[in-house]
Amino acid sequence: MNSSSRPANTFCVFALIVIVLLSLAPQLHLWVTRGSEWNGAYAGVQGDEFLYSGYINALLHRRSRRNDPFAGRDSNSMSPLPESTFSIQFVPSYLITSIGRVFGASSATLFIAWLAIGGALAGLAVMFLLNTITANRLLSALGMLFVLAFGALAAGQGLAGLLFKSDVLFLGLPFLRRYQPVVAFPLFFVFCAWLWKALVATRKRQVFIYSLLSGLSLAVLIFSYLYLWTTAVAWLMLVAVIWLASRFEIERFSSWQPFVIVGVLAILALIPYSNFVSQRARELDEAQTMIFTHWPDLFRTSEPIGIVVFVVLLLAIRRRVIERTDPRVIFAACFALLPLVVFNQQVLTGRTMQPYHFEVFVVNYAVLIAVVILTVILWEPKVRRSLIWITVACCLWGATEVTTDILAHTRSSVVADQVVPVLRRLDQLSTQDGTVEGLRTTGKTPAIIFSPQREVMAWAPTWTSQGTLLNMGGLDFGTATLSERKEFFYLYLYYSDVDAEGLRNLLSGRADDFFTGHYARIAIFGHERVLPILGSSFQSIQSHEIEREVSLYDVYVKSLSKEKVLAHPLSYLVTKTNTPSPRAVDRWYELSAGEQHGDYTLYLLKLRS
């Protein structure tokens, strides 16, 4: 090893260790908090990870690719299920599941491991891209810290977002959300790096090999995560236009080959992908909240950052500080313009879908890549002189973002861990109560879990295979319409002894349990009426709408018949220990003596004659 390269290599290792420690910090905090009482749960970094870990648990139990772990349903010839976003984007889930089967790991253990794995792979991928473009390992490592630490800020989320916005949903390091996008996230940058190598290669064999690698990366992305591969396609088109326009006098049409190869491979991947999408559940269109508009979207945080970078590039070109034909300049310009293209393509297409996913999981990081490339091109000596201070700033900001995330999720992570013992017991019972046999033969489990504690309903699929009454994944897995989800929720409230006034408090935000109130509004009105971030034409829930739903629920409770109870028979009741069982459950079911597991008690239920 060249002695001059040792400092750069040492700093690369240091930067990777920093990003891995930042990634693992939530889990380390949970371990310290729980100590010897830790039951095996993973620390949450985003609110909807329980959906993903539930799906992974189902696959670990060798259930169908098309399944709904919350409803306790699998697709088979007797009861086929439609495709969902989980089953279509199968590469990350199958990769995680394969690793889990090799090591005999649970879904929760895999999610713990993927904090470290995801952080390390993301760091390596960003460093690989930056070093490929800048040929500067030292500043590539520093750039990686900058890009990953400030990703939330560039998305208008995180700590800074909390200070200025009311609809912040993502804290910490957003790319770490498991398993989307953390598993496929590094592949986006690898795809970009391979395309660079294909475009600057001088030998035809190298051009072909790098183009093939880039195209295969894009093909895998297509079956990995919608918002990553569509952004990759938008960026590819940008590079094609700007590269060919800027270097036409030098290369004429000789640079077409990489774009053609990548494009052909993407089209080949899109053929089976389109077939999957055509078989999707109709409810997924509701979940994706497609917006039909030609109105521009110019106020995302990453857009002004990109505009500033692009303007600086233009000024530097005009003053002949840099050349417009420089591949580094072209790539920096493409990453800088990417937010404008992604957030305003609807001006031409008339369609946009949940732009905040682009904003938080990919475009924000891409525009920071542009900042790093520009900085290396124009101010490399100054950056080297300020290396220590910039490194400290990146580490401190990353630690601050992660700490904010930890504080926000500590309580929910502890509760998720406390419920594990009773869920492990239910997993043992799944081999005795007909769950395994039912899923294999009829595609549906006969055993249904009920608990007035929302955390049990949310985390049961991560640990066991029985269905849950609440079916919190009905929308995401495309197995329940809005009216069906509403009925499930009505029945859940009824069994939880919640009356009309209780529902009014939940929908009005006056209940003590914020998360149950949040889910109540989503289950009854749809999440597009609850989350302003989902679209540009948000309509808040009005008081008269709440009163109408309260009246409908009151009628439902008063008219509840045995036929409706028999339509969704319960098998298990889980309550907090020393908490009386709900009166509504006692009315319809006989309870066993009860088994205490940690902080919860498990009852077997039998319908009263």
N, C-alpha and C positions, 0 to 999 in steps of 0.2 A: 504493500500500500504506500502510495506517495505520501510523504510526511506533510505536504501542504494541504492534502485533502482530509487529514485527520480531524482538524477542528470542525470542518463542515459535517463530516460523518458523525462526530460526537454530538453536534448540535441537532442533527436529524434525529438521533436516538433520544436526546433530551426532549425534543418537541413531541415525539411520539409518546413518550412516557407521560408527559403533561396531559396530552389529549385523552389518553387512556384513563388516567387518574380522574380527570374531570368527568369523563363518561361514567366511571364506576362510582363516583361520589354519592349519588342517591342510594345505591345499594349498600355501600360502606356505612352510610349514616343509619340505614335501617338495621343493619347488623349490630351496630353499637347501641342503638335505641332499644332493641329487643333483647340483646345479650343472649343468655342461655334459654330464653323463652321463644327464640325464633323458631318458627315452624316450617320454613321453607318457601315462603312467599317472595316474590320479586318486588322491588321498589318501583312504583309507577312513575313515569316521567310525563305521560300524557293520559288524558282522561278516558280514551277509548281503547286502550291496550288490552283490556279484558276481553274484547271481541276477538282480537287476534290470538291471544293465548288460548281461548276456548276452541278456536278452530284448529290450532296446532295440537291440542290435546285430543281432539277427535281424530286427526290423522295419525297420531301416535298409537291410537287404539285401532288402527287399520280400518277406519270408517271411510265411506265414499268421499271422493273429491268434492262432490256436491252434497253438502250436509248443512244442517242447521243445529249446532250444538246446544242452543238455548231451547229450541222446541223439542229436541231429542228426535230428530228426523234424519234419515239418510235416503239417498236416491237409489232406487232399485227398480227392477222391471214391474213390480207391483205398485209402487208409489214413486214415480219419477219426480225429481225436483228440477227446477230450472237452474240455469247458470247464475252465479252471483259474482260480485267483484272478487270474492275470495277464491272461487273456483276457476275463474278466468285468469287471474294473475297468480298462477300456481307455482312459478319458479321459486320465489323466496320461501314459501311454505314447505315445498317439497325438499328444498335444501336443508332447512332447519330440521324437518322431521327425519331426514336421512341421518343427520348427525346425531339426533336424539336416539334413534334406534341403535346406532353403533355403540353409543356409550350408555344406553339404558337410562337416559335422562328424562326427567319430567318436563312438561311444558314450562313450568315456572323456572326450573333450573336452566333451561335453554334461554329463557328471556334474561336471566341474570348474566349468563355467559355472553350473550350478544351485546350487552352494554360494552364490555371490553373488546370483543371481536369487532363490533361495529365501529367503535372509536378508532381502533387500530387500522382497520381497512380504509375507513374514510380518510384518516391522516395519510396513509401510504398513497392512496389514489390521488388526493389533491397535490401531494408533493411530487408524485410521478408526472402529473400534468404540468405543473409549474416548472419543474426541472426540465421537462421535455421542451418547453417553449423558451425558457430563459437560459438554460444550461448553467444554472447557478444553484448548487445544492443548498448552500447556506441560506440564501434568501428564499428559496423554495420552501424550506422548513419553517422559516419565519412567516412566510406568506400563508402556509397551511394553518399555523396557529391563528393568524389574523382572520382568515376566511371562516374557520369553524367557530372561533370564539365570538365573532361579531355577526354571525348569521342571523340571530334573532333580531338584533338591532336593525340590520338591513331590511328586515321584513316588517318593521314597525311593530314587532312583538317583544316579548321579554320584559325586562325591568323598565326600559325606556317606554315601551308601549303602555305599561301600567300607569305611567305618570300622565299620559296624554289621551288615552283611549278608554272606552268603556267596554269594548268587545274583544279584549285580549284573550286568546285561547291557548297560546303556546308560550311556555317559559323554558328556561334552561337552554339546551342545545337541541333545537327542533329536529335535526336530522336523526336523532337517536330514537325517535318513536319506533317501537317494535310492533310487528316486524316490517311495517311500511312506514317510512321509506328506507330504514337503516340497512336492510340487507342489499337492496339494489342501488342504493345511493352512490357507493364508490364506482359502480359500473358506468355511470353517466360521465364521470371525469376520465375514466379509462377509454371510453368511446371517443371523447374529444382528443385525447392524447394520441390514439392510434390514427385518427384522421390527420392530425398534424404531421405525424411521421410519414403517412402516405403522400401528403402533398409536398413535403420537402425532400423526399427520397429522390436520388438521382438514378438508381438502377430500376429497371422495369420489374424485376423479381421482387425487390423490396416494396415497390409501389403496390404490386398485387397482394403481397402477403399482409402489409399493413392495412390496406383497404378491406381485405377479407376479415381481418381481426376487428376492424371498426364496424363493419357490417354485421358480423356475428354478435358483437356487443349490443348493437341496436336491436337485433332480433331477440336477444334474451331480455332486453329491457321491455320490449313490447309485451312479453308474458310475465312481467314483473310488477310494473307500477305505471298506471295510466299517465300520471302527471310528469313522470320522468321521461317516458319515451316520446310523448307529444312535444315536450320542451326540446328534447334532443332533435326531433325532426325539424322544429322551427329553427333551431340553431344551425342545423345542417344546411337548410335553405339559405339562411343568412350568409353562411360561409361561402356557399356556392356562388351567390350573386356578387358579394364584395370581392372575393378572391379572383374570380374570372374578370370582373371589371377592372380591378386594380392592377392585375398582372397580365392583361391581355396582350400588351405590346411585347412582353417578354416571352410568354408561353403560348400565345394564341389559344388553340383548343387542346393543347397537350395535357392540361390538368383535368380534363373531363373524366378520365378513367376512375379515380377514387370515388367521385360522386355517383357515377353509374353503378359501380360495384356495390357500394353501400345502399343505394336506392333499390337495386334489384333484390338484394337480400332482405331489405325491409319489406318490400312488397310480397315476397315469398312468405315471410312470417305473418303478414297481415291477412293472408288468405285463410288459414285456420283460425286466426284470432277473430276475424269477422264472422266466421261460422259460430264460434263460441258466443259472441256478442248477440247474434241473431236469436240465440236460444236463452237469452237472459230473462229474468223475471220482470214482468211489467212494473212491479213495485220499485225496481231499481231506478227507473226514470224519475220517480218521485224522490228517491234518495239522493240522486245526483243533482236535482234542482237545476235542470237546464233552463237558461234564461235566453229569450229571444229578443235581441236588441242590436241596433247598429250604433249605439251611443259609445263614444270613446271613453276609456278609463285611464286617466292621466295622473292620478294622485296616489299611486302606490309608492311606498317609501323607496323601493329600489329604482324607480324610474328617474327621479332627479339625480340619483347617484350615477346612473348610466349616462344620462345626458351630460353631466359635468365631465365625465371621463371622455366621452366622444368629442365634446367641444375642445378639450385640452389637446386631444390627438389632432384635430383639425388645425388648431393654432400652431402646434409644433410642426405639422407638415407644411403649413404655409410659410413658416419661418425657416424651413429647411433644416430643422433640428433632427427630424426623422424623415424617412422615406415612406411614401404610401404603399410601395411595393414590398416593404419589410413584412414577412409573415407574422412577426410578433405584433406589429401594428394592426394588421388585418384581424388577427384573433382577438386582440384587445377590443377592437371596434365591434366585433360580432358579439362578444360577451356583454359589452356595454349597451348595445341596442336590443339585446334579447328581451328585457322587460317591456319595452315599448311594443315589440312585436307580439309577445305572448298576451299582454293585457289589452291589446287593441285589434287583434285579428278579427274580432266580431264586427268591426266596422265594415269588413268585406263579407264575412261568412254569415253574420246575423245571429251567431250563437256563441254563448259563453257558459262555462260550467264551473262552479265553485272555484273562482280564481284564487282564493286564499291558499289553496293547496300549492299552486305554482309559487305564490308569494312567499310561503313559509318553508317549503321543502326543496326548492331547486333554484328558482330565478334569483333569489337573494344571494345565494352562494356563488352563482355564476357572475353576477355583477361585481362581487368582491374579487373574483379572479381577475376581472378586467382592471380593477384598481391596483392589484399587485403587479400585473404585467406592465401597466403604465408606469408605476413607480420604479420598477427595475429598469425600464428603458430610459427614463428621464433623470432619475435621482438615485441611482445605485450607490454612488460614493457616500451620499448623505445618509442613506439608510444603513450602510455598513457602520458608519460612525455612531449611529444612534441605535445599534442593534440591541444593546442591553435594555435600554429604556423602552423600546418598542416591545421587546419580549416580556418585560415586566407588566406593561400595560395590557398586553393580550392575556397574560395569565391572570391578572387581577380581574379583568372584565369577565373572562370565562368563569372564574370562581364565583364572581358576584351573580352572574346569570344562573349558574348551577345552584347556588345557595337559595336564590329566590324560588327556584323550582322545588328544591327539597322542602322548604318551609311550606309551600303550597300543598304538597302531597304527603307530608309526614303522617298526618292523622289517617288518611285513607289507606296508606300503605300498612300502617299498624293494624287497622281494622281488617284489611285483607289477610294479614298474617294470623290474626286471632281466629279467623273462621276456618283455617286450614284443617285442624284436627277433625272436625265434624264432617268436612267434605271428604277427607281421606276415608272415614268410616263409610260414607255413602258410596265411595268408589268400590270398597270391598263388597258392599251389598249389591252392587250392579251386576255381579255374576250370579246372584241368587234370586233377584226379584224379576227376572225376565228381560232386563234391559238389553244385555248382550245378545240374547237369542232374538228378541223382538227387532232390534236394529238389523240383524243379519237376515231374518226371514221376511219381515213385513216392512222394514224401513222405518219403524217407529217404536219407541220405547213405551211400554205400558205404565212405567213408573214416572210420576210427576212430583217434583219437590215444590213445597210452598214454605215461605218464611216471611213474616212481616218485616224482617230486617232486609233492606235492599241489598246490602253487601253479600248476603247469601245468594240471592237471585243473580247477582252480577258475576260472582266468582265460582259458582258451582260448576259451570262447563269447563273451567280451567283444570279442575281436579277430578271430575267424575262424568258419567255419560247419561245420567237420567235427564229428562226434560225439566224445564222450569215453567211454572204457571205464568209468570210475567212475560216470558219470551222477549227479553230486551233486545235480541238480535233479529227479530222478525223482519224489520225494515232492511237491515244491512244484508241479510241472507236471502231476502226476497221471498219469504215463505208466508207472509201475512200482510193483508191489506191494512189500510189505516183503520177501517171499521173493525177488523178482527183484532188489531192491536189495542184498539180502544176497549173492546169487550174484555180482552185479557186483563187490561188494567182495571176496569170496573170490578171484575171478579176478584182481582188481587186486593183492591181497596176494601171490598166487602169482607173478605176473609181476614183482613187486617183490622176490622172493626172501625173503619173510617166512615163517618157519616157525611151527609151533604155539606155540613159546615166545615168539616175537615178537608173536603175536596176544595171548597171555596178558599180556604186558607192556603192550600198547596198551590192553586192556580194563581192566587193573588200575591204569592211570595211572602206570606205572613207565617208560614210554618217554620218550625225550628230546623227541620231537615232540608237544607238548601238543595241537595242533590236529588232527593225524591221529588221536590217541587219542580225542579228543572226537568226531570224525566216526565212528570205528570203533564207539563205543558207540551212537551214534544209528543207524547203518546196520544194526546187528545187533539192538538191543533196542527201537528206536523212541525218538524224542526225548522223549516223555512220561516215559520212564524215566531220562532224563539231566538234564532241566531242571526243577528244582522249581518254577520260576516259572510253569510252564504250568498247574498245577492245584493243588487243595487236598488231594488224596489221593496225594501223591508216594510212590512205592515205589522205594527205591534198588536198584541191581543187586547181587545177592548173589554170593558167591564160587562157590557151587555152579553158578550159572547161567553164570558165566564159564567154568568147567571144562567144562560141557556144550558150550558153543559152541566151545571150543578143540578138543574131541574131534571135533566135527562137521567143523570145518575140516581137521583132520588127515586124516580119512577122505576129504574132498573132494579134497585135494591128491594123496593116494595113488591115488585112483581116476580122476584126470583123464584123459580120453580125447581122441583126435583129433577126435571128433565134437563135444565140448564146445568145443574150441579153434576149430573151424570155425564154430561157432554165433556167435562174436563175433570175426571175423578182424581183426587189427590192420593198420593202414596205415603208421603213423608211431610212432617211438620218440623221445622227447625226454629227454635226460639232462643233468646238470651236466657241463660240459666237463672233460675229464681224469678222468672217472668211468667205470669199466668198465660195459659194458652188463649188465643182469641175466642171470644164467645161464639162468633159465627162458625168457626171450625167445630167447636163442641156441639153446635146444633146439628150438624150433618154427619159428624164422624165420631167414632170411638177411638180414644188414644191409648197407646201402649203405656207401659210404666215409664218409659223414657230412659235414654242413655245420655250421660253427661260426657261431653268431649270438649275439654278446654272451657271456654266461656259460653258454650252453647249446649243446648239439650236437643236430642233427636228423638222424635216420636214416630212410630209406625201408625198409620191411619187405616181405619176400616169403616166403610159406610154403615151408618145405622140402618137397621131394618125397618 
